[in-house]
Amino acid sequence: MEKVKALPPREREKFFLAVLELKEDSVKRKNKRERVKWPDVEARVRRIFGKRVFPNLVLLEREEQAS
């Protein structure tokens, strides 16, 4: 802070304006949220495995444990 006080008045004003501008930019970025484009996992699975249906191994294991 002492270095800022040592600046000439015009330079000190430029410094404070630059700091305020940085703060405003960060607030704008927080408010502006970009939508995330998620990959289509189902389409990828269909492309890899086709129309095959695989058993749900977790459910099968739970049924075996319940018996």
N, C-alpha and C positions, 0 to 999 in steps of 0.2 A: 504494500500500500504506500510505503514511503517513496518508492520509485515513481508511482503515479502522481503523488503530490509534488514531486520534484519537476515534473514536466511543465512546460510553458502552458498557459491557459488554453490556447488554441489546440495544442497537441492533446491535452487532457480531455478536451471536449470531443475530439476525434476518437480517442480511445473509448470513452464512455458510449458514444454513439455506435461504435463497432461492437461493443459488448452487448448493448441492447438489441442490435440487429441479430446477433448470434442467438440470443435468447428467444426472440420472436420466431426465428427459423426453426428452432427446436420445438417450440410449441406448435407451429404449423405442421411439422412432420408428425407429431404425436396425434393430432386431430385428423390428419389425412391418412387413412388406413387403406392400403391396397388389398384388393381381393386376392386370395391365394388360389391358384389354379391347381387343384389336386388331380393326380393321374387317375384314369379310369381303370381301376384294378380289375373289375369284372370283365371288361373287354380284353384286358391282357390275359387273364386266366382262360377265357374262351379261345383266344388266339393260340395259346400254348397247348391246352388240353382238349379243345373241341367241346363236344357235348357230353363228355364223360362225367358221371356223377360219382364222387368219392364219398365213402362213408365217413361220418363224423366220429372219429376215433375217441374223442373225449366222452361223448355220450355213450358209446359202446362200453368204455371202461367203467363209467359210472354205473351202468346197468349190471355189469359183472360184479362190481363191489357191493351193490345193493342185494344181490342174490346170495 
